[in-house]
């Protein structure tokens, strides 16, 4: 009995009465470049020039994702995520925009900052590298049926808990030679699950939202790269 009472208290503490929503500004800041910028940095950027060959070889680096620890669970990019993004390769090759598109293997990385990733991409023979960052947040709360959770058994069978998930992805394409930024794109995906409190599967909700975000990012990048090739 004490075990069930403890579980019940855990449910009551980890689920809010109503939805808190998502702080997109805070999430966006976690996947954006937040380094201090000086006047000299701006001057150097303005002096950079695009120098991609046509077609060009593009590497993709998936940075370790982040989670909003207040309402989220940790996760990692999967092979399916990477394959889904690489699906844009065939069309871009046909249009002679790129000659190759591949995921950068972690084995050749000596670090995870911009310079280290560009160095690894250069070693792999790429002309540019697309750095992909992601962050997730879960908003878990009780619906009207959650009011029955004061009864010890109801969290096992009453669908009184909702878990909404938001995954935001940012992608930036850099020249491996001079750090010229060619493009940046952002996409987001959402998903939701309503189940009894003890059977909410946050991992499933994150996976669904992430898949939706990757699909949207692929569309956005295909459009942006297509536009680059038509100039």
C-alpha positions as a printed NumPy array, in Angstrom:
array([[  0.   ,   0.   ,   0.   ],
       [  2.8  ,   2.431,   0.861],
       [  4.289,   1.759,  -2.576],
       [  1.075,   2.809,  -4.321],
       [  0.706,   5.894,  -2.148],
       [  4.243,   6.9  ,  -3.099],
       [  3.457,   6.45 ,  -6.788],
       [  0.306,   8.496,  -6.409],
       [  2.212,  11.35 ,  -4.774],
       [  4.758,  11.213,  -7.602],
       [  1.998,  11.545, -10.174],
       [  0.499,  14.524,  -8.36 ],
       [  3.868,  16.272,  -8.118],
       [  5.003,  15.727, -11.704],
       [  1.787,  16.669, -13.478],
       [  0.364,  20.189, -13.426],
       [ -3.335,  20.903, -13.134],
       [ -3.339,  22.731, -16.48 ],
       [ -1.034,  23.136, -19.452],
       [  1.941,  25.485, -19.039],
       [  2.602,  25.667, -22.767],
       [  6.074,  26.029, -24.307],
       [  8.592,  28.837, -24.011],
       [  9.792,  28.867, -27.618],
       [ 12.157,  31.761, -26.994],
       [ 13.972,  29.866, -24.258],
       [ 14.118,  26.683, -26.33 ],
       [ 15.386,  28.556, -29.384],
       [ 18.185,  30.121, -27.353],
       [ 19.435,  26.635, -26.426],
       [ 20.128,  25.714, -30.05 ],
       [ 21.376,  29.101, -31.259],
       [ 24.933,  30.453, -31.235],
       [ 25.125,  32.534, -28.045],
       [ 28.811,  33.52 , -28.09 ],
       [ 29.795,  37.135, -27.438],
       [ 30.216,  39.059, -30.704],
       [ 32.791,  41.836, -31.071],
       [ 33.251,  44.518, -33.73 ],
       [ 36.222,  42.555, -35.027],
       [ 34.013,  39.473, -35.429],
       [ 31.553,  41.463, -37.529],
       [ 34.35 ,  42.842, -39.691],
       [ 35.724,  39.362, -40.342],
       [ 32.284,  38.022, -41.288],
       [ 31.715,  40.84 , -43.782],
       [ 35.015,  40.004, -45.445],
       [ 34.026,  36.373, -46.049],
       [ 32.969,  35.368, -49.544],
       [ 30.994,  32.35 , -50.768],
       [ 33.163,  29.873, -52.636],
       [ 31.155,  26.717, -53.158],
       [ 31.766,  24.771, -56.367],
       [ 28.773,  23.699, -58.428],
       [ 27.79 ,  21.059, -57.573],
       [ 29.206,  20.814, -54.045],
       [ 29.711,  18.044, -51.523],
       [ 27.697,  18.49 , -48.321],
       [ 28.324,  16.797, -44.968],
       [ 25.769,  16.77 , -42.152],
       [ 26.657,  16.825, -38.456],
       [ 24.011,  16.051, -35.831],
       [ 24.971,  17.796, -32.594],
       [ 23.929,  16.231, -29.292],
       [ 20.326,  17.309, -28.662],
       [ 19.126,  19.17 , -25.586],
       [ 16.047,  18.833, -23.42 ],
       [ 14.094,  21.23 , -21.263],
       [ 14.739,  19.396, -18.005],
       [ 11.753,  20.961, -16.262],
       [  9.259,  19.149, -18.51 ],
       [ 11.306,  16.94 , -20.823],
       [ 13.215,  13.697, -21.141],
       [ 16.629,  13.142, -22.692],
       [ 16.876,  11.708, -26.211],
       [ 19.302,  11.122, -29.062],
       [ 19.204,  11.282, -32.834],
       [ 18.385,   7.924, -34.401],
       [ 19.448,   6.328, -37.65 ],
       [ 15.917,   6.93 , -38.931],
       [ 16.254,  10.664, -38.211],
       [ 19.467,  10.851, -40.227],
       [ 18.081,   8.744, -43.071],
       [ 14.969,  10.936, -43.227],
       [ 17.052,  14.074, -43.704],
       [ 19.354,  12.433, -46.249],
       [ 16.295,  11.603, -48.381],
       [ 16.637,  15.013, -50.026],
       [ 19.91 ,  13.888, -51.61 ],
       [ 18.582,  12.262, -54.784],
       [ 16.533,  15.268, -55.906],
       [ 19.346,  17.733, -55.2  ],
       [ 21.84 ,  15.556, -57.076],
       [ 19.472,  15.39 , -60.06 ],
       [ 19.304,  19.188, -60.092],
       [ 23.134,  19.34 , -60.014],
       [ 23.069,  21.349, -56.772],
       [ 25.08 ,  18.834, -54.768],
       [ 27.321,  15.971, -55.816],
       [ 27.018,  14.107, -52.52 ],
       [ 25.27 ,  14.324, -49.165],
       [ 26.367,  12.249, -46.186],
       [ 26.311,  12.165, -42.382],
       [ 29.638,  13.043, -40.798],
       [ 30.911,  10.08 , -38.726],
       [ 31.708,  10.889, -35.108],
       [ 34.901,   8.854, -35.363],
       [ 36.705,  11.623, -37.255],
       [ 35.621,  14.438, -34.934],
       [ 38.169,  15.989, -32.572],
       [ 35.617,  18.252, -30.917],
       [ 32.078,  19.536, -31.289],
       [ 32.575,  23.277, -31.827],
       [ 32.163,  24.898, -35.249],
       [ 35.856,  24.757, -36.133],
       [ 36.25 ,  21.098, -35.157],
       [ 33.174,  20.081, -37.14 ],
       [ 34.356,  22.01 , -40.207],
       [ 37.789,  20.374, -39.917],
       [ 36.212,  16.915, -39.824],
       [ 34.025,  17.769, -42.812],
       [ 37.073,  18.983, -44.739],
       [ 38.869,  15.731, -43.97 ],
       [ 35.869,  13.859, -45.354],
       [ 36.162,  15.843, -48.577],
       [ 33.103,  18.049, -48.068],
       [ 32.834,  21.615, -49.32 ],
       [ 30.207,  22.599, -46.751],
       [ 28.784,  21.178, -43.557],
       [ 25.238,  21.359, -42.247],
       [ 25.195,  21.475, -38.436],
       [ 21.887,  20.277, -36.993],
       [ 20.853,  21.109, -33.412],
       [ 17.689,  20.048, -31.626],
       [ 15.882,  20.668, -28.356],
       [ 12.713,  19.211, -26.853],
       [ 10.249,  20.096, -24.142],
       [  7.354,  18.159, -22.632],
       [  4.345,  19.808, -21.043],
       [  2.737,  17.2  , -18.797],
       [ -0.529,  18.01 , -17.056],
       [ -3.813,  16.513, -15.908],
       [ -7.087,  16.92 , -17.763],
       [-10.51 ,  16.957, -16.1  ],
       [-10.296,  13.217, -15.454],
       [ -7.121,  13.796, -13.468],
       [ -9.301,  14.978, -10.624],
       [-10.038,  11.323,  -9.901],
       [ -6.386,  10.616,  -9.081],
       [ -6.983,  11.097,  -5.369],
       [ -8.239,   7.517,  -5.559],
       [ -5.164,   5.282,  -5.46 ],
       [ -6.171,   2.96 ,  -8.329],
       [ -7.403,   5.512, -10.89 ],
       [ -3.926,   6.587, -12.205],
       [ -3.638,   3.016, -13.541],
       [ -6.692,   3.078, -15.82 ],
       [ -8.244,   6.574, -16.062],
       [ -6.811,   8.611, -19.   ],
       [ -6.41 ,  11.75 , -16.926],
       [ -2.889,  12.79 , -17.938],
       [ -1.752,  14.597, -21.092],
       [  1.804,  14.89 , -22.373],
       [  2.38 ,  17.455, -25.127],
       [  5.803,  17.571, -26.756],
       [  7.556,  20.193, -28.849],
       [ 10.797,  19.507, -30.714],
       [ 12.611,  22.432, -32.328],
       [ 15.462,  21.914, -34.803],
       [ 17.931,  24.449, -36.138],
       [ 20.254,  23.768, -39.086],
       [ 23.057,  26.012, -40.363],
       [ 25.228,  25.357, -43.437],
       [ 28.839,  26.558, -43.207],
       [ 31.676,  26.679, -45.705],
       [ 34.4  ,  24.359, -44.428],
       [ 37.163,  26.674, -45.706],
       [ 36.238,  30.08 , -44.365],
       [ 33.158,  29.672, -42.097],
       [ 30.896,  31.533, -44.515],
       [ 27.269,  30.951, -43.477],
       [ 25.213,  30.013, -46.534],
       [ 21.874,  29.403, -44.889],
       [ 20.049,  28.578, -41.699],
       [ 16.682,  26.929, -41.264],
       [ 14.387,  26.123, -38.379],
       [ 11.586,  23.608, -38.026],
       [  9.437,  22.233, -35.247],
       [  7.271,  19.218, -34.653],
       [  4.632,  18.484, -32.045],
       [  2.851,  15.444, -30.689],
       [  0.545,  14.597, -27.816],
       [ -0.513,  11.59 , -25.776],
       [ -3.434,  11.167, -23.354],
       [ -3.281,   8.113, -21.113],
       [ -3.495,   7.026, -17.47 ],
       [ -0.718,   8.71 , -15.489],
       [  1.349,   5.564, -14.967],
       [  1.294,   4.671, -18.669],
       [  2.361,   7.927, -20.3  ],
       [  5.312,   7.17 , -22.599],
       [  7.349,  10.352, -22.892],
       [  9.865,   8.649, -25.152],
       [  7.129,   7.812, -27.653],
       [  5.829,  11.394, -27.617],
       [  9.34 ,  12.776, -28.219],
       [  9.99 ,  10.327, -31.056],
       [  6.786,  11.335, -32.811],
       [  7.455,  15.063, -32.433],
       [ 11.057,  14.62 , -33.587],
       [  9.995,  12.742, -36.712],
       [  7.554,  15.532, -37.555],
       [ 10.249,  18.162, -37.034],
       [ 12.773,  16.306, -39.217],
       [ 10.204,  16.037, -42.023],
       [  9.54 ,  19.783, -41.862],
       [ 13.265,  20.563, -41.764],
       [ 13.885,  18.422, -44.839],
       [ 11.229,  20.348, -46.775],
       [ 12.679,  23.69 , -45.704],
       [ 16.263,  22.731, -46.525],
       [ 15.32 ,  21.262, -49.903],
       [ 13.599,  24.527, -50.785],
       [ 16.499,  26.68 , -49.57 ],
       [ 19.154,  24.606, -51.35 ],
       [ 17.066,  24.551, -54.515],
       [ 16.886,  28.343, -54.377],
       [ 20.657,  28.55 , -53.925],
       [ 21.21 ,  26.392, -56.994],
       [ 18.945,  28.503, -59.177],
       [ 20.857,  31.732, -58.539]])
